[in-house]
Amino acid sequence: MTKYDILSVGELLIDFISEDYIENFSKASSFRQFQGGSPANMCLNMHLLGNNTKLVCSIGSDAMGKFLYQKVSNYGINCDDVAIIPNTPSTLILVTRSRTTPDFEAYRTADCQISMEQLADAKNSRIFHTTCFALSKKPAQTNIMKAAQIAAENGVQLSIDANYAQKIWNDRQEAQTIVKTYCSYGAIVKVSDVDWSRLYPNIPFEKTKVAAHFLSLGAREVCVTLGEEGSYVNDGTAEYTIGIVPINVVDTTGAGDAFWSGYLTAWLDEKSLKERALAGRKMAAIKLQHLGPLEQPIDKALLY
């Protein structure tokens, strides 16, 4: 019997998002502090949609770490395996407020200190989710990969956001190898057009070929997010392109995490491939109209 709908593994950190829309950090005059980190945002969004969630991450023993722990625990997310690393500052990221793809600079410390002890529930969830950011540094990389294999061997569905960026993971070849192994466990893959161009710069982007690539590695299904052009999903038997609905965009930070929370919630509810993509679109639209992380419960019936 599974304990959790999703075990979300990776970074919980501080996002300092510029107050103004800017092209680069030299033009920033002020920043606003938010709880951030893709797996943490995913876990929060899944929780707000009514799923039983658990977050696995490591934070610093500083004031920022206390702020982060208080924020996620107050939401009601299971934080039993949120580790506080002694004498270590919390990871923080500077982010440009953007209507397209935000720029960022990462200052990494505690986030990569994830142990196997924290991952004991890997086989006790319906979905085991992580990201390229989380997999980019040891010891987290080694331990997450071990836990992912254990989860897959016990029938847990793996999920990965292939959010690769060279400034986070300089060894691109290693990143490709790790992603290949993770896909071989039958993962569901989310990748953006930007992520693909960063991870495979020598292979031209074409959505059907992107999906075919990950399916050939062993992925169960692939969702390619296309920014203003929507998304494309393919599970090897069916494929759909889902356009966007025009909205007033307030903040793009975390939109991909919101999309994936809607998508995976629909997966848990055994919706069809197309319905999963549509649920992702609806959740992303909610986030795009909100500055910073979502904080209020969301009726998941709105997704369908």
N, C-alpha and C positions, 0 to 999 in steps of 0.2 A: 504493500500500500504506500503510495507516494505521500510525502508530507507537504510538498510545495508544487504550485503550478509552474513556477520558474525560479531557478537559482541564477541570479545575475552576478557575474564575476568580473571584477576589474576595478577601475579607478573611481574613487569618490574624492573630489578636489574642489578647490575654490576657482570659480570663473570670475575674473574681473572684466566686465563687458563695458566698452566705451559708451558714454552717455549719448554721444552724437554718432551719426552715420559718418564713417571715415574710411578712406582708402588704405591708409597705413598708420602705424602707431605714432609717427612723428607729428601727426595732426591731432592726436588725442589730448584733450584738456582735463578730462575727468573720467573716472570709471565707477561702475556700480558693482557691488559684491553679490555673488550668487553661489549657492550650492550647485556644483556641476559634476561632470564626469559622465560619459556615455552610459556605462552599465548602471550607474546610480540613477540617472535620469530614466533609463528604461525600467528599472525596478520600481521607481516612484510612479511612472505613468501606468505600468501594469497594475500596481496597487490601487491607484485611483480608479481604474476600470473594474475593480472588484476581485482581482486575482489574488491568490495566496502567494506572497512573494518573500524571498530571502535574498539579502545582499551580502556578498563576500568581497571585502576590500580591506585595505590598510591605510590608516591616516596617521598624522603626526600627533605628538603629545603637546602641541602648542595650543594657543588660543583658537587658531583656525580649526584645528582638529576638534576641539570642544564644540565649536560652532557647528561644524559639519555633523558630528554625532548627534547633537541635539536636534538639528533640522530633520534628519532622516528618521530618527527614533520617534520624534513627535508625530510623524505621519502614520506611524503604526507598522512600518516595515520591520520584519524580523532582522535584528542587528546583532544576533548572538555571535556571528563570525566576522564582525567588523573589528579588526585588530588595531590597537593604538600602539604605535612603535615608539619606545622610550627614546628621549633625547634626539628626536628627529622632527623637522618641520613638515607640515602638510604640503602636498603638491599644489601648485597654483598655475593658472593659465591666464594670460592676457588675451582678450578676444575683441576683435573689431565688430561693432554693431553693423549689420549688413543686410541688404535686401536680396543678396545673392549668396555667394559662399564666403563666410567670414574668414579673415586671416587670424592667426594665433601664434603665440610664443609660449612654450611650456617650460616650467621650472620644476623639475621632477625630483622627488625625494622619497616619501613614505609609500607611494602608491604601488611600487613594484615589490614590496616586501610581503607577498602573499605566500603562506605556508600550506603544506598538505593538511595540517590539522584543521585549518579553516575550511577545507574542501571536503570534509567528511560526509556531507549530505549530497555529494555529486550524483549519487545513484538514487536519491530519494526525491527526485523532482520529475515533472513531466518534460520540462525544457531546461537545458543547461546552456546559458548564453554568455558569450564573451566578445571581445573586440581585438583588432590588431594593436590598438594602443596598449591594452592589458598584456598582450603577448610579446611586446617589443623588448622587454627587459627581464633578465633573470634576477632573483629566483622565481618570480611570478610565472614567467614563460614555461619553465620546466614543470612546475607544479600544476598549472592550469592544463597543460597538455596531458599529463598523467591522469588528472581527474576527468578530463574529457573522454579519454579512452575508457576509463572505468564506467563512466556514465553511459557511453554508447553500448558497451558490452552488457549493460543491465537494462537496455531497452529505452533509455532516455533519449529524447530528440535533441540533438545539438543545434545551436544557432550561433552564427557569427556575423558581426558587422565588420566587413573588410575595410575599415576606415584607415587605410594605410597613409602615412605621411613620412617622407624621408627625414624631416627634421625631428621626428619622434623615433624612427627606426632606420638608422643610416644604412644598415646592411640589407639592401633590397632582395638579394638572392636568398638570404636566410628567411626573410619574410615570405617570399614565394614558397619556400620549402615547408615552412610551418603551416601556411594556409592550405597547401596541398595535402598535408597530413590530416589536418582538421577536417577538410572536405571528405577525405577518404572514409571518415566515420559516419558518413551519411548526413552531413549537416545541411541546414537551411541557410542559404547565404544571402545577405543583403550587401549590395555594393553600389556606390554611386558612380556616375560617369567620371567625376573628378577622382574618386578613389582608384578606379581602373587605370586612368592615365598616370597616376602616381606609382601604382604597383607594377604596371606593365607598360612603361613608356615607349617601348619599341613595337608594341602591337596596337594598331589603330583601333579606336573605339567604334564598335558597332554592336548594338544591344543584343542581337541574336547570337553573334559570335561570342560575346561575353558570357551569356548564359550557357552556351554550348561548352565553353572552356571549363566552367566550374562543374557542370554536369559530368564532363569527362573525367574530372578528378574524383568523382564519387558523391558529389552533393546531391541531395534529394530534390531540392528545388531552389530556384534562384530568383531574386527580385533585384532588378536594376532600377535605381531611382535616377530620374532624368531632369531634375530641377524643374524649370518652367514647362517642360514637356511631359511631366507626369512620371509614370513608372511602367516597367515592363516585367512580366512574370512568366516563368517557364518551368515546368516540372518534368519535361521530357515527353509528356503526352499531350499537353495543352499549353497554349501561350496566349497572353492578352497584353495589350497596351492600354493603359488607363490614363486619360488626360486629366488636367487639373481643372478645378473650379475657381474662377477669379475671386480673389479676396484682397482685403487691405492688409498687406504684410507689415507687421510691426517689428518682428525679430526672427531671424532664420536660425539662430543658435538652438540646437536641440530638436530641430524639426525632424531630422532623420530618426532620432530616438523615438519621437512621438509616433511617426509613421510605423516604425517597427513594433511598437507596443500595441497599436491597433491591429497590425497584421498578425502578430503572434496570439493576441487575444482571440481573433477569429479562428486561428489554427486550433487553439485549445477548445473552441466551441464547435469544431469540426465543420467549419464553413468551407465552401469550395475555393479553389485557387483564385478565381476572379473576385469572389466575395472578400477574401483576405486582402487583396490589393485595394479594393474599394474601402474597406475598414481602415486600412493604413492611410489612405488619402484623407478620410474624414478626420482621423486623429491628428494628422499633420496640419490640417487646416485650422483646427482648434489651437494648436501650439503657435502657428505662424502669426496669429492675431493677439498673442500674449507675450509680454516682455518678461524674460526669465523663466524658471521652471513652473510648470503647472502645479497648483496646490490644492484645488478643490476636487472632490469626488466627481466622477463622470459616469453617467448612465450608459453602460455599453450598448444598450439598445439603440443609442444614437448612431452607432457604427453600422447598423444593418438596415 
